[in-house]
Amino acid sequence: MEMLANNTGIILFLVLGFGLFMAWGIGANDVANAMGTSVGSGALTLKQAIIIAAIFEFLGAFLAGGEVTSTIRKGIIDPAVFEAIPDKFVLGMLSALLAAATWLLIASHRGWPVSTTHSIVGAIVGFSAVVVSVDAVNWSKVGEISASWVVSPLLAGSIAWLLYKSVDALVLTADDARASAARWVPLYMWMVGFMISMVTFLKGLKHVGFDVDLGTGSPFIDAAILAASIGLLVAIAGGVFVRRQLASNDNLGIEGIFGILMIFTACGMAFAHGSNDVANAIGPVAAVVQTVQDGGNIAAKSGMPWWVLLIGGLGIVVGLATYGWRVISTIGSKITELTPSRGFAAELGAAGTVVIASGTGLPISTTHTLVGAVLGVGLARGTGTVDFQTIKQIVSSWLVTLPVAAVLAICFYYMLNALLG
């Protein structure tokens, strides 16, 4: 308590700085989930992708980033265990932020797409095990999160594989590809409208009290009915547009149509990502700010001031603009060669996985999901089209994320404790 009282200004300065650093890391690493395939397939230039992602990531983070967030992400630790030691809780959260951000910097420099959620969870596990005890960690929760290493890429890869196979059979290799596109593209447009609406309802707007209530008794089913209706409107309007374009523009290729679909999918995923994953940066910030302002009282939920959301949104945008190209390059071109139709299958496969996980409670990582989807599209064309050396490096970075973040958090905890404790 004395440490908090004597160092209030320094602590608030550090937590804002570390939170901004963490948000920068999310932008540098995680935003590739939404934009990597669009750039790699040529549907968007890197500059266009950065502008679009900046807009939708910021809107998601600032408008739908959540008014409250769990004090400790994912229920890894019960906040009650820190009630008697709020000073150590604050130092621990500072060290967790700095550790996770540092690991994201290292991974982004190497072009490794890693999970920001796993980074902050690993960091929290590290400092909690040292400050309280190993038994204080909810290891079953850690196990559930770790399961996403397998669940996410397998599910997303399978869906993307099926999607690309269907696109290839129904459109790309059809005798009359343009006529087949006019017939089948509206179906894929319905999928885009449905999936992105579902992701937006279940992920992008869940923090702002937007609830779809159609009286079925299930929020998921309510959202699915509304999303299916939106998808139908998208399919009707999109089908008319595509048929007119195909009839009047002989230069419009099939890949160009899928490129347009990819842009809409990327915008929806960026908005959902900004709203959901910004909590990895600003959740600990809000927790520390509230604990300091409340004189050491630790709440299970922390209020989310608008200016904290602003910091998170700006940090994500700056991270993307300054360093995001490295991970975008890995996802977009180093795993397998992408075209708009392949990138479309990968993005829609990733979105479908997010929807399934939301409805069933499956533990997934958006990073692992998209990598698995891109891999699935590559495998649909044969193992020779996939760079397995890149896949090996990516999987290795996944495996070390939790332990590396934990070790870094322990080191930073002792450093901060020596300086402030």
C-alpha positions, 0 to 999 in steps of 0.5 A, spaced: 500 500 500 505 504 501 508 503 494 502 505 491 501 511 495 508 513 494 509 512 486 502 513 484 504 518 478 510 513 476 505 507 476 500 511 472 505 513 467 508 506 466 502 503 465 499 508 460 506 507 456 506 499 457 499 499 455 501 503 448 507 499 447 502 492 448 497 496 443 502 497 438 504 490 438 497 488 437 497 492 431 504 490 428 502 482 429 495 481 430 492 485 425 495 481 419 489 476 421 485 481 417 489 483 412 494 478 410 491 474 405 488 481 402 495 483 401 498 477 399 493 475 394 493 482 390 486 484 392 489 490 396 496 493 396 499 494 402 498 501 403 490 500 402 490 494 407 493 499 412 488 504 411 482 500 411 485 496 417 486 502 421 479 505 420 476 499 422 481 496 427 480 503 430 472 503 430 472 496 433 477 498 438 474 505 440 466 504 439 466 497 441 472 495 445 468 494 451 466 498 457 468 493 462 473 488 462 475 482 466 481 484 471 485 478 469 484 475 462 480 469 461 479 467 468 487 465 469 487 467 476 482 469 481 483 477 483 481 475 490 488 472 491 491 479 490 486 483 495 491 483 501 497 484 496 495 490 491 502 493 490 504 486 488 498 486 483 499 492 480 507 491 479 505 484 476 500 487 471 505 492 469 510 486 468 505 482 464 504 488 459 511 489 458 513 482 457 507 481 452 509 487 448 516 485 448 515 478 446 510 481 440 516 486 438 520 480 438 515 476 434 513 481 429 521 483 427 521 475 425 515 475 422 512 470 426 504 471 427 503 469 434 497 470 439 496 476 443 492 473 448 497 467 449 502 472 450 498 476 455 496 470 459 503 467 459 505 473 462 500 473 467 501 466 469 508 467 470 508 473 475 502 470 479 506 463 480 512 467 483 507 473 487 502 468 489 504 460 488 503 455 482 497 453 485 494 460 484 494 459 477 487 456 474 491 450 470 485 447 467 483 454 463 491 454 461 490 448 458 483 450 454 487 456 451 493 451 449 488 447 446 487 452 441 494 450 438 490 444 435 483 446 435 484 453 431 488 451 425 485 444 424 478 447 424 479 453 420 484 449 415 478 444 414 473 449 412 478 453 408 480 447 404 472 445 403 471 452 401 476 452 396 475 446 393 468 448 392 470 454 388 475 451 384 470 446 382 464 450 381 467 456 378 474 456 376 475 450 372 467 450 369 467 450 362 464 457 362 467 460 368 463 467 367 456 464 367 458 459 373 460 465 377 454 469 375 450 463 378 454 461 384 458 467 386 451 470 390 451 463 394 458 465 396 456 473 397 450 470 402 456 466 406 460 473 406 454 477 409 452 471 414 459 470 417 461 477 417 454 479 420 455 473 425 462 475 427 460 482 428 454 480 432 458 475 437 464 479 437 464 486 434 458 488 438 458 484 444 461 489 449 456 495 447 450 491 450 447 490 443 443 484 443 439 480 438 433 478 441 428 474 436 424 470 442 428 464 440 431 463 447 438 463 444 442 469 443 446 465 438 440 462 434 437 469 434 444 472 431 444 467 426 437 468 423 438 476 423 445 474 420 442 469 415 437 475 413 442 480 412 446 475 408 440 474 403 440 481 402 447 481 400 446 475 395 441 479 392 444 485 391 451 482 390 448 478 385 445 483 381 451 487 381 456 481 379 451 479 373 451 486 370 459 487 371 460 480 367 455 482 362 458 489 361 465 488 362 469 483 358 475 485 362 472 483 369 476 477 371 473 471 376 479 473 381 477 480 381 470 478 383 473 474 389 477 480 390 471 485 391 469 479 396 475 479 400 475 486 401 468 486 405 470 480 409 477 483 411 473 490 413 468 485 418 474 481 421 478 488 422 472 491 426 471 484 430 478 484 431 479 491 434 473 490 438 475 484 441 483 483 442 484 491 444 482 488 451 489 484 451 492 491 452 487 496 455 484 490 460 491 490 464 491 498 464 484 499 466 485 494 472 491 498 474 488 505 474 482 503 478 486 499 483 491 505 484 485 510 484 481 506 489 486 506 494 488 498 493 482 495 492 482 490 486 475 489 483 473 483 479 471 487 473 474 494 471 471 500 468 473 502 461 474 509 461 473 512 453 481 515 453 483 508 455 480 505 449 482 511 445 489 509 447 488 502 445 485 504 438 491 509 436 496 504 439 493 498 434 493 503 428 500 505 429 503 498 430 500 496 424 502 502 420 510 502 422 511 494 423 505 490 421 508 489 414 512 483 416 507 479 419 502 481 413 508 478 408 508 471 412 501 470 412 500 473 405 506 470 401 510 465 405 506 460 407 503 459 400 501 463 393 495 466 394 490 469 389 483 472 391 479 466 390 484 462 395 485 468 399 477 469 400 476 461 402 482 462 407 478 469 410 471 466 410 474 459 413 477 463 418 470 467 419 466 461 419 471 458 425 470 464 429 462 463 428 463 456 430 467 457 436 462 462 439 456 458 438 460 452 441 465 455 446 471 452 443 477 455 445 480 458 439 486 463 437 484 468 431 492 468 429 492 460 429 485 460 425 488 464 419 494 460 419 490 454 419 486 457 413 491 459 409 495 452 410 488 449 408 487 452 402 495 451 400 494 443 401 487 443 397 492 445 391 497 439 393 503 439 399 508 441 394 505 448 394 506 449 401 512 452 405 513 447 410 519 450 413 515 457 414 509 453 418 515 449 422 517 456 424 510 459 426 508 453 430 515 453 434 513 460 435 506 458 438 509 453 442 514 458 446 509 464 446 506 462 453 513 460 457 517 466 454 512 471 456 512 468 463 519 468 464 519 475 461 514 477 466 518 474 472 524 478 470 520 484 469 517 483 475 523 483 479 526 489 476 520 493 477 520 491 484 527 493 485 525 500 482 519 501 486 517 496 491 
